Amino acid sequence: MSSTTSQTTVPNFIVPVDLTKLSDEQLEVMVEGIRNRRMKSLYLYQQTEKLKDEAARIKLEDTYNKKMVKLAKLLETTNNYLEKLELASNEVRVLRVQLGSDPMP
């Protein structure tokens, strides 16, 4: 059911239709087809938005996880430096005590 010109075939959905010549049933079928295409487009749009939101959430989670790993490493490094600082401080205090000049009685 395609209209044919001298060189090309044009699909029916492109050929203009005289709406005044259609029956109520034909008009209803046309409107239902338009409604269904519109709903399908809306559904596809909504699914695409969900996928985009999910991708953004995954990206945020990935960034969060990387930052948490970095924070854990920094905390471990800081803890190691604090242990070294405490050890050095205690060694200096022991030496002061041995020298008899401990400022903390």
matplotlib code that plots the C-alpha trace (Angstrom):
import matplotlib.pyplot as plt

x = [0.0, 2.5, 2.0, 4.3, 5.7, 7.6, 10.9, 10.3, 8.0, 6.7, 5.5, 1.8, 2.7, 4.3, 1.5, -0.9, -4.3, -7.6, -9.0, -12.5, -12.7, -11.8, -14.5, -14.6, -13.0, -10.2, -9.6, -9.6, -7.0, -4.9, -5.1, -4.4, -1.3, -0.1, -0.8, 1.1, 4.1, 4.1, 3.9, 6.7, 8.9, 8.1, 8.9, 12.3, 13.0, 12.3, 14.5, 17.3, 17.0, 17.1, 20.3, 21.9, 21.0, 22.4, 25.6, 26.0, 25.4, 28.0, 30.5, 29.9, 30.2, 33.5, 34.8, 33.7, 35.4, 38.7, 38.6, 37.9, 40.9, 43.1, 41.8, 42.6, 46.1, 46.6, 45.3, 47.6, 50.6, 49.6, 49.3, 52.8, 54.3, 52.6, 54.0, 57.5, 57.0, 55.9, 58.9, 61.3, 59.8, 60.1, 63.7, 64.5, 62.7, 64.7, 67.9, 66.9, 66.1, 69.5, 71.1, 69.2, 67.4, 63.8, 61.5, 58.6, 59.0]
y = [0.0, 2.5, 5.4, 5.2, 8.1, 7.6, 6.7, 6.2, 4.4, 6.5, 4.8, 5.3, 7.1, 9.9, 10.4, 13.1, 11.8, 13.7, 13.4, 14.4, 11.2, 8.8, 7.1, 7.4, 4.0, 4.9, 8.2, 6.3, 3.8, 6.7, 8.5, 5.2, 4.7, 8.2, 7.6, 4.3, 5.8, 8.7, 6.3, 4.2, 7.3, 8.4, 4.9, 4.9, 8.4, 7.3, 4.2, 6.3, 8.8, 5.8, 4.5, 8.0, 8.3, 4.9, 5.7, 8.9, 7.0, 4.4, 7.1, 8.8, 5.5, 4.8, 8.3, 7.8, 4.4, 5.8, 8.7, 6.3, 4.1, 7.3, 8.4, 5.0, 5.2, 8.7, 7.7, 4.7, 6.9, 9.5, 6.8, 5.5, 9.0, 9.6, 6.3, 7.4, 10.8, 9.3, 6.9, 9.7, 11.9, 9.1, 8.5, 12.2, 12.2, 9.1, 10.9, 14.0, 11.8, 10.2, 13.6, 14.8, 17.6, 16.2, 19.3, 17.1, 16.1]
z = [0.0, -1.1, -3.4, -6.4, -8.4, -11.6, -9.9, -6.1, -3.8, -0.9, 2.3, 3.2, 6.5, 4.5, 2.0, 3.1, 4.0, 3.6, 7.2, 6.0, 3.9, 6.8, 8.9, 12.7, 13.0, 10.7, 12.5, 15.8, 14.5, 13.3, 16.6, 18.5, 16.3, 17.1, 20.8, 20.8, 19.0, 21.4, 24.4, 23.0, 22.6, 26.2, 27.5, 25.6, 26.9, 30.4, 30.1, 28.7, 31.6, 34.1, 32.3, 32.5, 36.2, 36.9, 35.0, 36.9, 40.2, 39.2, 38.4, 41.8, 43.6, 41.7, 42.7, 46.3, 46.5, 45.0, 47.5, 50.4, 49.4, 49.2, 52.6, 54.2, 52.8, 54.1, 57.6, 57.6, 56.6, 59.2, 61.9, 61.0, 61.2, 64.6, 65.9, 64.7, 66.2, 69.6, 69.5, 68.8, 71.5, 74.0, 73.0, 73.6, 76.9, 78.0, 77.1, 79.0, 82.1, 81.7, 81.5, 84.6, 82.8, 82.5, 82.3, 83.4, 87.1]

ax = plt.figure().add_subplot(projection="3d")
ax.plot(x, y, z, "-o")
ax.set_aspect("equal")
plt.show()
